[in-house]
């Protein structure tokens, strides 16, 4: 993408240092490649906690002009939280889920 759109910047926003250890081998390697390719890495919390995930999601919404999500319509969890926050802030949302359920009321 960056080869075609040189103005695109990849910023990896991670909830806490060591987040990668949650991934299994193949996923951990893919995560490492994405983070290594990032122009900037932002760690939002020093502590591993549920709050760290919320801080990460808040940061993403506050610093994005569009939220791209894989949202299956389940009204609980981190993705639902982030979608609600983006809606309240008026941030455009693109849902990549095959059967998008973006019209659900929360």
TILOLUM-917052 format. One line per 2 residues: number of its first residue (from 1); their letters; for each residue x, y, z of C-alpha. Coordinates in Angstrom, 3 decimals. Each point is the difference from the previous one (the first is absolute). Layout:
! TILOLUM-917052
NUM> a> X,Y,Z  ...
This chain:
! TILOLUM-917052
1> xx> 0.000,0.000,0.000  2.763,2.428,0.919
3> xx> 1.732,-0.613,-3.337  -3.043,1.402,-1.790
5> xx> -1.083,2.555,2.625  3.162,1.559,1.339
7> xx> -2.041,2.290,2.239  -1.316,-2.959,2.053
9> xx> 1.606,-0.421,3.385  -0.211,-3.230,1.987
11> xx> -0.258,0.604,3.729  -0.183,-3.063,2.243
13> xx> -1.923,0.747,3.181  0.458,-2.757,2.551
15> xx> -1.705,-0.275,3.375  3.170,-0.839,1.981
17> xx> 3.556,-1.179,-0.436  0.117,-3.774,-0.388
19> xx> -3.424,-0.206,-1.653  1.493,-2.264,-2.692
21> xx> 0.475,-2.897,2.411  -3.774,-0.584,-0.079
23> xx> 0.274,-1.195,-3.605  0.875,-3.522,-1.116
25> xx> 3.099,-0.543,-2.149  -1.284,0.838,-3.497
27> xx> -2.187,2.868,1.189  2.826,1.343,2.180
29> xx> 2.285,0.056,-3.026  -2.550,1.861,-2.107
31> xx> -0.565,2.472,2.845  3.775,0.540,0.271
33> xx> 0.254,0.709,-3.743  -2.795,2.570,0.155
35> xx> 1.494,1.761,3.017  3.479,-0.068,-1.536
37> xx> -1.379,1.581,-3.185  -1.724,2.788,1.934
39> xx> 1.208,3.564,-0.384  -0.793,0.503,3.674
41> xx> -0.914,-2.259,2.925  -2.086,1.425,2.832
43> xx> -0.446,-1.936,3.242  -2.919,1.469,1.934
45> xx> 0.450,-1.685,3.378  2.847,-1.287,2.119
47> xx> -2.246,-2.619,1.585  -1.663,-3.098,-1.418
49> xx> -3.652,0.548,0.863  -3.484,0.358,-1.473
51> xx> 0.431,3.760,0.293  2.953,-0.210,-2.404
53> xx> -2.276,-1.308,-2.753  -2.513,2.790,0.556
55> xx> 2.791,2.585,-0.052  1.251,-1.457,-3.279
57> xx> -3.484,0.080,-1.544  -0.569,3.557,1.231
59> xx> 3.312,1.059,-1.523  -0.938,-1.580,-3.326
61> xx> -3.330,1.841,-0.192  1.423,3.319,1.186
63> xx> 2.798,-0.104,-2.578  -1.787,-1.389,-3.065
65> xx> -2.067,1.462,-2.778  -1.478,-3.429,-0.742
67> xx> -0.412,-3.171,2.058  0.356,-3.241,-1.954
69> xx> -1.482,-2.871,2.002  -0.945,-3.662,-0.179
71> xx> -3.246,0.348,1.924  -2.438,-2.910,0.118
73> xx> -2.738,1.915,1.788  0.536,-1.443,3.488
75> xx> -0.793,3.010,2.207  2.615,-0.776,2.674
77> xx> 3.775,-0.042,-0.071  2.800,2.197,-1.236
79> xx> -1.118,0.324,-3.602  -3.544,0.971,0.999
81> xx> 1.429,2.529,2.483  2.202,1.502,-2.703
83> xx> -2.851,0.167,-2.537  -2.233,1.772,2.541
85> xx> 2.762,2.477,0.849  0.696,0.698,-3.682
87> xx> -3.716,0.593,-0.637  -0.198,2.463,2.912
89> xx> 3.049,1.853,-1.352  -1.339,0.036,-3.551
91> xx> 2.900,-2.051,-1.332  -0.739,-1.873,-3.223
93> xx> -0.195,-3.785,0.423  0.764,-2.625,-2.633
95> xx> -1.078,-3.472,1.078  1.780,-2.818,-1.844
97> xx> -2.155,-2.741,1.501  -1.684,-1.906,-2.856
99> xx> -3.498,0.414,1.434  0.317,3.471,1.426
101> xx> -2.384,0.741,2.851  0.890,3.635,0.492
103> xx> -3.591,1.114,0.475  -0.373,-1.693,3.395
105> xx> -0.965,2.322,2.775  2.069,-0.214,3.165
